Amino acid sequence: MLKLYNDPFAPSPRRVRMFMAEKAIEYERIDLSIAAGETQNAGFLALNPLGEVPVLVLDDGQCLTESLAICRYLEQRFPEPPLLGVDALEQTRIDSVVQRIMFRAYVPSTLAFRHTHKFWQGRIEQVPEFGAIAKQQVLDEWQLLNDTLAERPFMAGDQFSFADIVAYTTLEFGKPSGIRVNDHQTHLKRWQAEIAARPSAKA
Amino acid sequence: MLKLYNDPFAPSPRRVRMFMAEKAIEYERIDLSIAAGETQNAGFLALNPLGEVPVLVLDDGQCLTESLAICRYLEQRFPEPPLLGVDALEQTRIDSVVQRIMFRAYVPSTLAFRHTHKFWQGRIEQVPEFGAIAKQQVLDEWQLLNDTLAERPFMAGDQFSFADIVAYTTLEFGKPSGIRVNDHQTHLKRWQAEIAARPSAKA
């Protein structure tokens, strides 16, 4: 049985949980708390020296790290339903949107969180002035993605894909930093409601 | 013939140039200057509305964006020599190292550059205090990667791969921000010299 080391509140393992739920992959889930330091103890560092979740442990004990790499592995092993595209061009289109969202929405969301949220006070050197810039960058990107969704039902085209998982979990992760869909972003709002209604959104 | 829209000084298109050089892929290269605003004019925005290079234009005029997605596309179309691994587990190992370097070294390198370098003065709102934190994060990551290279010849194992391209171009990109290999990082230094000696490093 596959084992997933997870933190219930972290965005990266949530991507993997949602991906596995869409494919109905069975796995054992082991919850750790980043906040309580459980990803920094010797036992976990033996699985991933970087002390990051998710880690997917295979039947033979091999540990896979990095959520995007894990999802690509799972797509090969459990191809149905396809979430990363079925031919080279479709795969590239989806991948391109995934990369875009990761670098233009997810990364600045993590920076906004780290540099503005009280959770990080005293844990890292916060620079709130920079956090505000990062937050604005995220808000600008959601506006662009709202416009994109005027032209297509899902983030990467006509089909639900990993790009929607990455976008939805990024949007959810933004909430504690005050990053929300606003009422004028009707396309983003429609899309958010549709993704939230999928059972995998609760995984 | 494939066409690559490029900026000679930007790290993301350099990844693709190096990848194509390793595979001896022929293409037409079109150089633009981000600094001179050439990626923001209407002609280029028609190819990529985000105004980012690289863009790879296929024979039929389709435009592919995002360097990592472009390289994965090229790997499928030009499989030799393999740079992304030949079976699912090897692909995952390489991908995992690529993701690690992108998020832990490349992203903070871009932030250090943007928030400390004079090129960006007056172009964006700089927060030098944050730039210094980002720079330190990059330096810490290179130290970890130096330790990793004590145990294996290349970033992702025994073979040269895309992980080395991503790491090398990130290290090169750090230079204007004062991010260098130090004399005590003997493994990183050995690896850097080996990668620099490959013809693709000059692509």
Interface residues (C-beta under 8 A of the other chain):
Chain A: L50 Q62 L64 T65 E66 L68 A69 I70 R72 Y73 Q76 R77 A88 L89 Q91 T92 D95 S96 V98 Q99 R100 F103 R104 V107 L111 H115 E125 V127 E129 F130 I133 L144
Chain B: L50 Q62 L64 T65 E66 L68 A69 I70 R72 Y73 Q76 R77 A88 L89 Q91 T92 D95 S96 V98 Q99 R100 F103 R104 V107 L111 H115 E125 V127 E129 F130 I133 L144
